[in-house]
């Protein structure tokens, strides 16, 4: 089940990236309670964090999908003059996975990144 401190750490990782990537822009946060489905013991909570860009590169998205999977750490670091903190997103993914949840990334063509954290509830 979900640990409050771990969930807070995961959300902080996603928000850290969003605040670093979004200058003078609105950052959206949406909370959703997901009821337990048939066969599930418990429900889930979903937290979406939406930033205003800049868009992630293909290398950055690949590094988030397969961290430490033979990739150099370079894609996780913001380029010179770049924005964002991808290590925060990686932290969010690892923490949610440890709680039995996960993180999905949806990079839109407009540059907005939707980070959806999902964790089981008690």
N, C-alpha and C positions, 0 to 999 in steps of 0.2 A: 504494500500500500504506500501511499504518498507520505513522505516526510516533509514537514513544513519548512525546515531549514534548507533541505535540498531543493525543494521547489522554489524557494526564494532565491537561491543561488542560480538556478537555471533561468529564472525570469530576469535576474540581474544581468546575466551574461547576454541575453537577447536584447535587453534595454541598453546595455553598454554599447553594443554594436550600433543600435538604432540611433542613439544620441551622437555617436561619433560620425555616423554616415549622413545624418540629416542636419544641415545647418539652416537655421531660420525656416524650419518646416515643421509641420504637425506630425507627431508620431502617434499612431493609433494603437490602442490596446483594447482587446475584446475578450471577455471571459464567457465561457459557456459550460454549463453543467450537463454532462451526457449521462442519461439514465442507464442502468445496467441492462444489457440485452439478455436474451434467452441464453442460459448457460453461463452467464457471467456472475461472479460473486459480488462484484462491486461496480459502481459507476466510475466515470472518469471526469476529469476537469480538463478543458482545453483553454489555452491562453494564446491569443494571436497578437503578435507585435508587428506593426506595419511601419516601415520607414520610407523615406522619400529619396533613396538612392545615394550615391550613384549605383548603376547596375553592377552586379557581380560578374566577373569574367568566367569563362568556361573552366579555367584552371581553378578558380576559387570554389566554384560549385563542386567540382570533382574532389577537391581537398576536403570539403565538408561531407561529401558522400562516402569517401574512403580515407578518413584520416589515418595517417601513419602507414598507409598501404603502399609504400614504395615511393610516395611523392616527396619531393623536397619541401621543407617548411616554408619556402618563399611565397606560395599562394596564400598562406594564412596571414601573411603580413601585408599591411596596406602599402601600396606603392608610394614612392616619393611624391608628396603632394596629394596623395589619395586619402580617402576617408574610410571610416569603418573600423571595426575591431573584430575580425573573424574568429579570433581565439575565444571571444565571448560566445559566439554561436557554437563553436566546437564544445566548449564547456557545457552549454545548455543541453546539447545532444547527449553527451556522456552522462550527465546527471539524470536526465529523464530516463535514459535507458537503464540506468542502475536502479531506478524506482519501478521498473516494469512498464514504462511508457515509451515515448519517442518524440522526435522533432521532425517536422517536415518543412522544407524550404520551397517557396514558390517565387521565383524571380520573374517579375512581369516585364514585358518589353519597354514599359515606360520608366523602368529603373526602380520601381518600388519592390521591396522585398517583404514578403509575408512569411513570418516565422511562426509556426503553429506548434506549441508545446502541449503534449498530452501526458497526463499522469493519472494513475488510479486514485480513487478516493477511498476513504475508510467506510 
